[in-house]
Amino acid sequence: MLLIPCPYCGEREETEFHHGGEAHIERPQDPDALSDAEWANYIFMRTNPKGLFHERWVHAAGCRRWFNMARNTATNAIIGTYKIGEKPPKGAR
Amino acid sequence: MAEVEKPVKKYSLFSLARNALSFHQNWEKAWRSPEPKKHYNAIIIGGGGHGLATAYYLAKEHGLTNIAVIEKGWLGGGNTGRNTTIIRSNYLWDESAAIYDKALQLYEGLSQDLNYNIMLSQRGVLNLAHNLHDVRELKRRVHAIRLNGIDSEYLSPAQIKEMIPIIDISPSIRYPVMGASLQRRGGVARHDAVAWGFARAADARGVDIIQQCEVTGILREGGRVTGVETTRGTIHAPKVGIVTAGHTSVLAAMAGIRLPITSYPLQAMVTEPVKPILNSVVMSNAVHCYVSQSDKGELVLGAGIDGYNSYTQRGSLHIVEEQLAAVCMLFPIFSRLRIMRKWGGIVDTCPDASPIISKTPVEGLYINGGWGTGGFKATPGSGWAFAHTMARDEPHALNAPYALDRFTSGALIAEHGAAAVAH
């Protein structure tokens, strides 16, 4: 069970949240110009690293806001959370 | 077919009797532990069931015996030893039915083929329906599976109760049991024995099995693979197969390949052992649990993946609570049992819940992974098809649909839900 520090509400239990997958995947600026391989890369391909990982969470049973979190996927250690649009905290870049 | 390099004593009633005379102290080792050579004709990364099966079928079906299986831990210590040992082939789509039933057919003859008792028990697998949609969906699936020549039948609640007297089929429970599909050829097998049997049989055909040896890099030259860097030195080979369930993305990244895989913990557990009480495998998609009883008497329980990706072989407690609630609703008699052990394995999931058994953009490098939550049942079929792919440098018809480029072409094999259990 993770104890997740929501940047708006503070630490809450994992059951209040939903995971939103890898963060910082940019929607293509010009979708019509994309090749099939570029679409595949955007929709399906993921870095899935063992170690530092940036991910999205939504505080579904709380403030219902989305935010980003940096976590070590090898240990589940949470390095920090940050709001959408912000840069990852120090030690998590 | 290459000659066997060393004589391996056949397991038999006579060998059992002979070893009983020396109080079973003098059994020969089941496989060698050789030092890695500098060069092989092929390297399999990953000494789980799928990797060892690949090595075995490369040697048996394709005469390729100068090969090594490289394992960072011990044989079958990953997902092969962590799953709930369920075997079935009741998949909806033709592509899935073909490869999973190939695996089941190989399982049916595997103890004889390997001269190793894998304790296959075809006790039947039931998938329960809990609402009208489930009923219609399961009936449709039963028909589709039968059209593929695979045994499948539909049971009414009364028929389920006759088969499993301890199940609660009263209409008043939160998710009443309204019917079930049954595959009688489905069942369970001893998961460790599958890994050990393939290891012993591959070793007997000359395959080097190298444990405690981690791959740290994949060597390439001009777009083709030339070998691997390991914690025990550089090993060269013109062909390398990645069969590392739980770490497929990590290994692929060493060769600069991005995969559509996300790795999640999947938890399983066993109760204290009790006398025989459950004679089949019961799975429920809607309330989400699956349960069978091991030969030792423990109930083996499992359910869905955790909510977030992780490489830690553990998960969150609320996942366990949810599945135990489901089990206790269906089987109130189990509510007094205590859980003895619980553990997690890392499952590599693809967006379409189907595996990747494929060539890659790097020549001579092959990937077999992304089996999600259901790889154990496919072990022999997976190894058989992957061996063909590695030996011939082209996929067999069985695994051609499982190519990596399906994520570009869009020809996905969407088994979410279609496989009769949630992923």
HADDOCK unambig.tbl for C-alpha pairs under 7 A between the chains (distance, minus, plus):
assign (segid A and resid 1 and name CA) (segid B and resid 316 and name CA) 4.30 0.50 0.50
assign (segid A and resid 1 and name CA) (segid B and resid 317 and name CA) 6.15 0.50 0.50
assign (segid A and resid 19 and name CA) (segid B and resid 307 and name CA) 6.38 0.50 0.50
assign (segid A and resid 19 and name CA) (segid B and resid 308 and name CA) 5.87 0.50 0.50
assign (segid A and resid 36 and name CA) (segid B and resid 408 and name CA) 5.60 0.50 0.50
assign (segid A and resid 37 and name CA) (segid B and resid 408 and name CA) 5.41 0.50 0.50
assign (segid A and resid 40 and name CA) (segid B and resid 407 and name CA) 5.83 0.50 0.50
assign (segid A and resid 40 and name CA) (segid B and resid 408 and name CA) 5.13 0.50 0.50
assign (segid A and resid 44 and name CA) (segid B and resid 260 and name CA) 4.91 0.50 0.50
assign (segid A and resid 44 and name CA) (segid B and resid 351 and name CA) 6.85 0.50 0.50
assign (segid A and resid 45 and name CA) (segid B and resid 258 and name CA) 6.14 0.50 0.50
assign (segid A and resid 45 and name CA) (segid B and resid 259 and name CA) 5.23 0.50 0.50
assign (segid A and resid 45 and name CA) (segid B and resid 260 and name CA) 4.03 0.50 0.50
assign (segid A and resid 46 and name CA) (segid B and resid 258 and name CA) 6.78 0.50 0.50
assign (segid A and resid 46 and name CA) (segid B and resid 259 and name CA) 6.28 0.50 0.50
assign (segid A and resid 46 and name CA) (segid B and resid 260 and name CA) 5.59 0.50 0.50
assign (segid A and resid 46 and name CA) (segid B and resid 261 and name CA) 6.46 0.50 0.50
assign (segid A and resid 46 and name CA) (segid B and resid 262 and name CA) 6.95 0.50 0.50
assign (segid A and resid 47 and name CA) (segid B and resid 258 and name CA) 6.65 0.50 0.50
assign (segid A and resid 48 and name CA) (segid B and resid 249 and name CA) 6.39 0.50 0.50
assign (segid A and resid 48 and name CA) (segid B and resid 261 and name CA) 7.00 0.50 0.50
assign (segid A and resid 48 and name CA) (segid B and resid 262 and name CA) 5.56 0.50 0.50
assign (segid A and resid 48 and name CA) (segid B and resid 263 and name CA) 6.87 0.50 0.50
assign (segid A and resid 49 and name CA) (segid B and resid 250 and name CA) 6.64 0.50 0.50
assign (segid A and resid 50 and name CA) (segid B and resid 250 and name CA) 6.92 0.50 0.50
assign (segid A and resid 50 and name CA) (segid B and resid 311 and name CA) 6.47 0.50 0.50
assign (segid A and resid 73 and name CA) (segid B and resid 310 and name CA) 4.66 0.50 0.50
assign (segid A and resid 73 and name CA) (segid B and resid 311 and name CA) 5.58 0.50 0.50
assign (segid A and resid 73 and name CA) (segid B and resid 312 and name CA) 6.99 0.50 0.50
assign (segid A and resid 74 and name CA) (segid B and resid 310 and name CA) 6.51 0.50 0.50
assign (segid A and resid 74 and name CA) (segid B and resid 311 and name CA) 5.00 0.50 0.50
assign (segid A and resid 74 and name CA) (segid B and resid 312 and name CA) 5.54 0.50 0.50
assign (segid A and resid 75 and name CA) (segid B and resid 312 and name CA) 5.95 0.50 0.50
assign (segid A and resid 76 and name CA) (segid B and resid 310 and name CA) 6.96 0.50 0.50
